[in-house]
Amino acid sequence: MNFVSNPANIRKWEKFKKNKRAYYSLLILLYTYVLSLFSPLLINNKPLIIFYEGSISFPIFSFYPETKFGGNNLTEPNYKKLSREDRFTNSSNYMLFPPIPFGVNEDNLDSLEEGTNPPSKPNVRHWMGTDDRGRDVFTRIIYGYRLAMTFSLILIIVEIFLASFIGGIQGYFVGRLDLFLQRIIEILSAIPFLYLILIMGSFFGRGFLVLIVTYGSLSWIGLSYYMRGEFLKLRKQQFVDAAKTLGASSFSIIMRHLLPNSLTPLVTFLPFILISAISVLSALDFLGYGIPAPNPSWGELIGQGRERLTAWWLITFPSVALFLTILFSAFVGEGLRDAFDPKDKVVYE
């Protein structure tokens, strides 16, 4: 019987859905992240489609030189300026831009009001204003959300794999192997994370992959304790003895019997791992040790607001986005905790 069709898991899912706050928070996080994955189709300064001289081009997917559209250069054209030239305004040629026609790293100096310098206040064109380089804040918040969620989800996979593998080995085999791995874990847990980030950054530079490897190499330790405890508890159960009697290998027992029955800590801690990863990434970006510029980041926007206290929108909007993401994740975590609790939740009035 697989994990999805397991009657016990179906009951837990139904119990989770009864918690409306947690259920709708999960839907909000899921739908907004899926939409953010398609943000280049919705928010971009490149056209979705260009009809020029009877041919169709898709600049959002491919690179086209300016010469393809009647220009003289082999570099990529500025499509907004190109759309205002006579070859497009006074002919059957035209461009179809996304609903929000701003690039994530585009300086929108031409679209600012006369006499206005970046950062500019929110207006009809730029809903959340612009940052210190004229880039649209709403665009960078959406792209920053995609980056933060992708970073967190990859980190969750890494953390779950390492915690399950190492904690499971410790809990199942115990003895000297358990003691040896526990000493290594104690050494790793004593390493200051910020110092490790600085050391890795000095050797390999700042980047998405460096952050994943650095944070993922330490973040699994706490969860491995829970997995070790679950395996220690389950290895003494009668179904494990029965599997050994029938000649099942240790790998088969771990993968088919122990791991499926020890998923409660993994599932209940998922939202809180997500919260931790997003918070750490935003904090590192704020301090200047995270994803390097010009990648969009909530922490980087908040850092700009710290340097320009009069530009309230640079602090307010990314802070609200960070707060809501953490809040919805916490609601999901609360719902999962209650769903996996064998006792019904009691509310005292």
C-alpha positions in Angstrom: 0.0 0.0 0.0 1.6 3.3 -1.1 1.8 6.5 1.0 -1.0 8.4 -0.8 -3.7 5.6 -0.6 -2.9 4.7 3.0 -6.1 5.1 4.9 -4.3 6.6 7.9 -2.7 9.3 5.6 -6.1 10.0 4.0 -7.6 10.6 7.5 -4.7 13.0 8.3 -5.2 14.9 5.1 -9.0 15.2 5.8 -8.1 16.4 9.3 -5.7 19.0 7.9 -8.4 20.3 5.4 -10.7 20.9 8.3 -8.3 23.5 9.6 -9.3 26.2 7.2 -6.6 28.6 8.1 -3.9 26.0 7.4 -5.5 24.7 4.3 -6.0 28.1 2.6 -2.5 29.1 3.6 -1.2 26.1 1.8 -3.2 26.9 -1.3 -2.0 30.5 -1.2 1.7 29.5 -0.9 1.2 26.8 -3.6 -0.6 29.0 -6.2 1.6 32.0 -5.7 4.8 30.0 -6.1 3.5 28.3 -9.2 2.5 31.7 -10.6 6.0 33.1 -9.7 7.6 30.3 -11.8 5.8 31.8 -14.8 6.7 35.3 -13.9 8.8 35.8 -17.1 5.6 35.4 -19.0 3.7 37.9 -16.8 6.3 40.4 -15.8 9.0 41.2 -18.3 10.4 44.0 -20.5 10.7 41.7 -23.4 7.7 41.1 -25.8 5.9 37.8 -25.7 5.5 37.9 -29.5 6.8 40.2 -32.3 5.2 40.3 -35.7 7.7 41.9 -38.1 7.6 41.8 -41.9 5.5 38.7 -42.0 7.7 36.7 -39.5 6.9 35.8 -35.9 9.6 36.0 -33.1 9.5 35.1 -29.4 12.1 37.3 -27.7 11.1 36.0 -24.2 12.4 32.6 -25.2 15.2 33.4 -27.6 17.9 36.0 -28.3 17.4 38.1 -31.4 19.9 40.8 -32.7 18.6 44.2 -33.5 19.3 43.5 -37.2 16.4 41.1 -37.3 14.0 44.0 -36.8 15.6 46.5 -39.2 18.4 47.8 -36.9 22.1 48.0 -37.4 23.6 46.3 -34.3 24.1 42.7 -33.5 23.2 43.2 -29.8 19.8 42.7 -28.3 17.6 45.7 -28.9 15.8 47.8 -26.4 12.3 46.5 -27.3 10.4 49.3 -25.6 12.3 51.9 -27.6 12.0 49.8 -30.7 8.2 49.6 -30.3 8.0 53.4 -30.5 9.8 53.6 -33.8 8.1 54.2 -37.1 8.6 50.7 -38.3 6.2 49.5 -35.6 3.9 52.5 -35.0 3.1 53.3 -38.6 2.9 49.8 -40.1 1.3 46.4 -39.5 4.3 45.3 -37.4 3.6 45.1 -33.7 4.8 43.7 -30.3 2.8 42.1 -27.6 4.3 42.8 -24.1 3.4 40.9 -20.9 0.7 42.4 -18.6 3.4 44.1 -16.4 6.1 45.3 -18.9 9.0 45.8 -16.5 12.2 43.8 -16.4 13.7 42.6 -13.1 16.9 44.6 -13.7 15.5 47.3 -15.9 16.1 50.9 -14.9 12.9 52.6 -15.7 14.3 56.1 -15.8 12.3 56.9 -18.9 9.0 56.1 -17.3 9.6 58.2 -14.2 7.9 61.6 -13.8 9.9 64.6 -15.0 12.1 65.9 -12.3 11.9 62.6 -10.3 14.9 60.7 -9.3 15.0 57.1 -8.1 13.9 55.8 -5.7 10.4 57.1 -6.6 7.2 56.7 -4.7 4.4 54.3 -5.7 2.2 55.5 -8.5 -0.2 54.2 -11.1 2.6 52.9 -13.3 4.9 51.5 -10.6 2.5 50.2 -7.9 5.2 49.8 -5.3 7.6 52.5 -6.4 11.1 52.0 -7.7 14.4 51.3 -6.0 17.6 53.3 -6.0 18.4 52.3 -9.6 14.9 52.9 -10.9 13.9 49.2 -10.9 10.3 48.4 -10.3 9.9 47.2 -6.7 6.8 45.0 -7.4 8.7 43.1 -10.1 11.7 42.5 -7.8 9.5 41.3 -5.0 7.8 38.8 -7.3 11.1 37.5 -8.7 12.6 37.6 -5.2 9.7 35.4 -4.0 10.5 32.9 -6.7 14.1 32.8 -5.8 13.5 32.6 -2.0 10.9 29.7 -2.4 13.1 27.8 -4.8 16.1 28.1 -2.5 14.0 27.0 0.4 12.4 24.0 -1.4 15.8 22.8 -2.6 17.2 23.1 0.9 14.2 21.1 2.2 15.0 18.3 -0.1 18.7 18.3 0.9 17.9 18.5 4.6 15.3 15.7 4.5 17.7 13.5 2.6 20.7 14.0 4.9 18.6 13.9 8.1 16.8 10.7 7.1 20.0 9.0 5.8 22.3 9.8 8.7 19.7 9.8 11.5 18.3 6.5 10.1 21.7 4.9 10.1 22.3 6.0 13.6 19.0 4.8 14.9 19.0 1.5 13.2 22.6 0.2 13.5 23.4 2.0 16.9 26.6 0.9 18.6 29.9 2.2 17.5 28.6 3.6 14.3 26.1 5.7 16.1 28.7 7.0 18.5 31.1 7.8 15.6 28.5 9.7 13.7 27.3 11.5 16.8 30.8 12.8 17.4 31.0 14.1 13.8 27.6 15.8 14.3 28.8 17.5 17.5 31.8 18.9 15.6 29.7 20.1 12.8 27.1 21.7 15.1 29.9 23.7 16.8 30.9 25.5 13.5 29.5 29.1 13.4 27.3 29.3 10.3 28.2 32.9 9.5 31.9 32.2 9.6 31.4 29.3 7.3 29.5 31.5 4.8 32.4 34.0 4.9 35.0 31.3 4.3 33.1 29.6 1.5 32.4 32.9 -0.1 36.1 33.9 0.0 37.1 30.7 -1.8 34.2 30.1 -4.2 32.5 33.5 -4.4 28.9 34.4 -3.5 26.2 32.5 -5.3 23.1 30.4 -5.2 24.9 27.1 -5.2 27.4 28.1 -2.6 24.6 29.1 -0.2 22.8 25.8 -0.8 25.9 23.7 -0.1 26.9 25.8 2.9 23.6 26.1 4.6 22.6 22.5 3.6 25.7 21.1 5.1 24.7 22.2 8.6 20.9 22.6 8.6 20.0 18.9 8.7 21.6 18.3 12.1 18.6 19.2 14.2 16.2 17.1 12.2 18.5 14.1 12.3 18.0 13.9 16.0 14.3 13.4 15.6 14.9 10.8 12.8 17.4 9.0 15.0 14.9 8.8 17.8 12.1 7.5 15.5 14.4 4.7 14.2 15.5 3.8 17.7 11.9 3.5 18.7 10.7 1.6 15.7 13.6 -0.9 15.4 12.3 -2.7 18.5 8.8 -3.2 17.0 7.5 -6.7 16.2 7.1 -5.9 12.4 10.9 -5.3 12.2 11.6 -8.6 13.9 9.2 -10.3 11.5 10.9 -8.8 8.5 14.3 -10.0 9.8 12.9 -13.5 10.3 11.7 -13.5 6.7 15.2 -12.7 5.5 14.7 -9.0 4.6 17.9 -7.0 4.2 18.7 -4.0 6.4 18.2 -1.7 3.4 14.8 -3.2 2.7 13.7 -2.9 6.3 14.9 0.8 6.5 13.3 1.8 3.2 10.0 -0.2 3.3 9.2 -0.4 6.9 11.1 2.1 9.1 11.2 5.2 6.9 7.5 5.2 6.0 6.6 4.9 9.7 8.9 7.7 10.7 7.7 10.5 8.4 5.8 12.4 11.1 8.8 14.6 12.1 9.6 15.2 8.5 6.2 16.3 7.5 5.5 18.4 10.6 8.8 20.2 10.3 8.6 21.0 6.6 6.9 24.5 7.0 9.3 25.5 9.7 12.3 24.5 7.6 10.8 26.7 4.9 10.5 29.6 7.3 14.1 29.1 8.5 15.5 29.0 5.0 13.6 32.1 3.8 14.6 34.0 6.9 18.2 33.1 6.7 18.4 34.0 3.0 16.7 37.4 3.6 19.0 38.1 6.5 22.1 37.2 4.6 21.0 39.3 1.6 20.3 42.2 4.1 23.9 41.9 5.5 25.4 41.5 2.0 26.5 37.9 2.3 23.7 36.3 0.3 22.8 36.1 -3.4 25.0 38.6 -5.2 23.6 41.6 -7.1 21.8 42.1 -9.4 19.6 39.1 -8.4 16.3 40.2 -6.8 16.1 39.8 -3.1 13.8 40.9 -0.3 16.7 41.4 2.1 18.5 43.6 -0.5 15.4 45.8 -0.9 15.1 46.1 2.9 18.8 47.0 3.0 18.2 49.8 0.5 15.4 51.1 2.7 17.7 51.1 5.7 20.0 53.5 3.9 17.1 55.6 2.7 14.7 55.9 5.5 12.5 58.4 3.6 11.8 55.8 1.0 9.4 53.9 3.2 8.2 51.7 0.3 11.6 50.0 0.1 11.2 48.7 3.7 7.4 48.3 3.9 6.5 46.1 0.8 9.3 43.5 1.0 8.8 43.3 4.8 5.1 42.7 4.3 5.8 40.0 1.7 8.3 38.3 4.1 5.9 38.5 7.0 3.0 37.1 5.1 5.1 34.2 3.7 6.4 33.3 7.2 2.8 33.7 8.6 1.2 31.4 6.0 4.0 28.8 6.5 3.5 28.9 10.2 -0.3 28.3 9.7 0.5 25.3 7.5 2.9 24.0 10.1 0.3 24.3 12.8 -2.2 22.4 10.7 0.2 19.6 9.9 1.1 19.3 13.6 -2.6 19.0 14.5 -3.3 16.6 11.6 -0.5 14.2 12.7 -1.4 14.4 16.4 -3.4 11.3 17.3 -5.4 13.3 19.8 -8.0 15.8 18.9 -7.1 19.4 19.5 -8.6 20.8 22.6 -9.5 24.5 22.9 -10.1 25.8 26.4 -12.4 28.8 26.7 
